[in-house]
Amino acid sequence: MKGKTVVITGGTSGIGEIAVEQLAQMGARIVLIARDKSRGEATLAQLRERAPSLAHTVHYADLARIPEMKRVAAQIAGSEPRIDVLINNAGAMFGSRQLTGDGLEYTFALNHMAYFVVTEGLRERLQASAPARVINTSSGAHRGARLDFEDLQLVKDFSAMKAYSRSKLCNILFTREFARRLHGTGVTANCLHPGFVATRFGDQSGGLISRFIGLAKLFAISPEKGAETLVYLASSPDVAETTGAYFYKCRPVTPSQAALDDRAAMLLWERSAALAGF
Ligand SMILES: NC(=O)c1ccc[n+]([C@@H]2O[C@H](COP(=O)([O-])OP(=O)(O)OC[C@H]3O[C@@H](n4cnc5c(N)ncnc54)[C@H](OP(=O)(O)O)[C@@H]3O)[C@@H](O)[C@H]2O)c1
């Protein structure tokens, strides 16, 4: 990873934080997209300690807001001459239906739209830097989910798990459609399930969900173990040519039938572009 630049969302905690530490130790320069100044500065300080010769940096944005997603992507595209790896990893589960300032359901906005908008904002830079990689953190929770294009914002039928599992299905559909559109450009896109990992995930969900996830975490794997597939996809020469795949435990696996629906992938892309105003 020497000489490579890695841009990451959700690099200030959990799986993402471990992944950036390891990638920095392999020689990568890290560009964090963080929402919270003190958490961003703390991760940056850690990176500077681990790999002091590299000019790691941080940009701030609330990735639940479309104007913020666009602004931070434009800022990075304007300041980074090359991007070798983009990792879309920031995500969360919300216990109740909340709307962002853009009128989108929060889970959909943060877990899917931020991946879409940040990647679109950096696409030209990624293409100019080819070979380059996009990695999207999805989840095994996508299994069982189906998208309802008549109700993408879950107005009719909200549950925290439904919103989360649909957003993680979106991650796979987005990965496959991006890979199809960028085929032959030297920019690959893959996604992954990290396993069930003991991170801060669920802490902010609220109510019973936080308590349930808190208990379940007693049986979860460590963030070090959970980051393995992310680091593998970002750095291994084995996957330099692989694109459009879903990985678990550093191996490609078949996602659900709904995640293999190319028509849904195309439609999701069109809807997302319209919502983002592209
Ligand atoms: N943990 C699991 O078992 C598991 C399983 C499958 C998939 N995943 C996926 O793995 C990814 C990483 O989750 P994690 O488990 O490492 O959880 P985590 O420890 O809670 O980390 C979440 C990251 O997302 C950032 N983030 C949250 N909301 C944001 C916002 N509005 N704007 C910008 N950044 C925001 C957080 O920033 P702060 O540091 O400021 O909070 C943090 O860096 C997520 O996409 C999640 O869906 C997790």
The ligand as an ORCA input file, in Angstrom:
! r2SCAN-3c Opt
* xyz 0 1
  N     -20.830     -4.320     13.870
  C     -21.413     -5.265     13.139
  O     -21.740     -6.373     13.635
  C     -21.685     -5.061     11.685
  C     -22.158     -6.160     10.936
  C     -22.407     -5.989      9.584
  C     -22.166     -4.758      8.994
  N     -21.720     -3.708      9.739
  C     -21.485     -2.422      9.060
  O     -20.165     -2.000      9.328
  C     -20.056     -0.579      9.153
  C     -19.233      0.001     10.293
  O     -19.931     -0.199     11.495
  P     -19.227     -0.522     12.881
  O     -19.763     -1.821     13.333
  O     -17.748     -0.337     12.801
  O     -19.947      0.599     13.800
  P     -19.435      1.853     14.644
  O     -18.338      1.460     15.559
  O     -20.672      2.417     15.227
  O     -18.852      2.853     13.526
  C     -19.711      3.590     12.687
  C     -18.920      4.680     11.981
  O     -19.823      5.466     11.176
  C     -19.649      6.852     11.505
  N     -20.908      7.591     11.318
  C     -22.124      7.305     11.883
  N     -23.027      8.243     11.527
  C     -22.370      9.143     10.748
  C     -22.758     10.342     10.097
  N     -24.000     10.831     10.187
  N     -21.827     11.008      9.361
  C     -20.565     10.543      9.265
  N     -20.128      9.422      9.873
  C     -21.030      8.723     10.607
  C     -19.242      6.830     12.974
  O     -18.664      8.065     13.355
  P     -18.426      8.416     14.936
  O     -17.127      7.783     15.309
  O     -18.395      9.898     14.957
  O     -19.590      7.841     15.697
  C     -18.262      5.663     12.953
  O     -17.007      6.073     12.440
  C     -21.502     -0.074      9.045
  O     -21.791      0.189      7.686
  C     -22.340     -1.250      9.530
  O     -23.627     -1.276      8.932
  C     -21.471     -3.829     11.069
*
